[in-house]
Amino acid sequence: MKLTPHISSTLQCGLIKLGIVGCGRITKRFIEEAKFVSGVIIESVYSQSNESASVFAKEADIPKVCHDFDQLLETPHCIYIASPHNPHASYAKKAVASGKHVLSPNRRQRSYSILASQKGVDFLEAIKRAYMPGFQRMIVVAQNGTIGSRSVTAICTMIRPLTRRECDISQDGGCITEHASYPLLVIAEIFGVNEVECITSKSIRHDTSDVDIFSRIDIHLKNPLATCAVGIGVKAEGDLVIAGTKGYIYVPAPWWLTTSFKGRFEDPVEQQKFSIPMKGDGLRYEITEFIRLINEDSR
């Protein structure tokens, strides 16, 4: 059952109006998932290709096509950035500076969060795994002392035809850029980021473009250790193990869509099983959190 956005008292003036940058794979899924979130309406879209934006808007029933980014910033309360990697930073900075709430996968989250705070708006990193109920439950179990967490081993690989951008180093192509945020999120949530002592990586390169298609990343913290492998041209079992002094957590593939996991111990009697259903592809949880923050700060 889809929720109607008209039941929310958002911003004391009806709906939160959202503008979108980009019209690729993720944007299509975002629009479908947004239909299940109360209080938000997608009113406009912008792409560097006007033709693509027009076709996309018609297919997705978005009322307004913007021909430049400044036009997109005119009326929405918030902006979702789903463009190719390179322009993310400039779009995010300009949107925040214009007083817009921003949802964006951006590696400079801290700097933009500070700017957003100064402008009185929200900047949320668009990494849907962080807001999915199964993932959140798994992190709680890893942190509560049940297994005595000491190490993380995570693998995230996908094989599909590579886009031109993914094969282009100048456009931040490669598997580390595409997928490393998934396992790094687990490591940061469990151990934090303030005790990192050393990070090393090894990569297998694409035969012609030289982007990394499979990479292993080793992270040494003051006490814990973490290893992750990511790939866009090499396939491996995409599971996750959080090892500890008392036992370990095992999340089966694909762990980044966490719907079940196990706590395993030396004594079989102590084994634990967790099952947490996920609705849709998980994006609705990210969108819901974004809208919640905007509503909360508008009171």
Secondary structure as GFF3:
##gff-version 3
##sequence-region A 1 299
A	DSSP	three_ten_helix	5	7	.	.	.	ID=ss1
A	DSSP	three_ten_helix	10	12	.	.	.	ID=ss2
A	DSSP	beta_strand	16	21	.	.	.	ID=ss3
A	DSSP	alpha_helix	25	34	.	.	.	ID=ss4
A	DSSP	beta_strand	40	46	.	.	.	ID=ss5
A	DSSP	alpha_helix	50	60	.	.	.	ID=ss6
A	DSSP	beta_strand	64	66	.	.	.	ID=ss7
A	DSSP	alpha_helix	69	72	.	.	.	ID=ss8
A	DSSP	beta_strand	78	81	.	.	.	ID=ss9
A	DSSP	alpha_helix	88	97	.	.	.	ID=ss10
A	DSSP	beta_strand	101	104	.	.	.	ID=ss11
A	DSSP	alpha_helix	109	119	.	.	.	ID=ss12
A	DSSP	beta_strand	123	125	.	.	.	ID=ss13
A	DSSP	three_ten_helix	128	131	.	.	.	ID=ss14
A	DSSP	alpha_helix	133	143	.	.	.	ID=ss15
A	DSSP	beta_strand	149	157	.	.	.	ID=ss16
A	DSSP	three_ten_helix	169	171	.	.	.	ID=ss17
A	DSSP	alpha_helix	175	179	.	.	.	ID=ss18
A	DSSP	alpha_helix	181	191	.	.	.	ID=ss19
A	DSSP	beta_strand	196	205	.	.	.	ID=ss20
A	DSSP	beta_strand	212	221	.	.	.	ID=ss21
A	DSSP	beta_strand	225	231	.	.	.	ID=ss22
A	DSSP	beta_strand	240	244	.	.	.	ID=ss23
A	DSSP	beta_strand	248	251	.	.	.	ID=ss24
A	DSSP	three_ten_helix	255	257	.	.	.	ID=ss25
A	DSSP	beta_strand	260	264	.	.	.	ID=ss26
A	DSSP	three_ten_helix	268	270	.	.	.	ID=ss27
A	DSSP	beta_strand	272	275	.	.	.	ID=ss28
A	DSSP	alpha_helix	283	297	.	.	.	ID=ss29
###
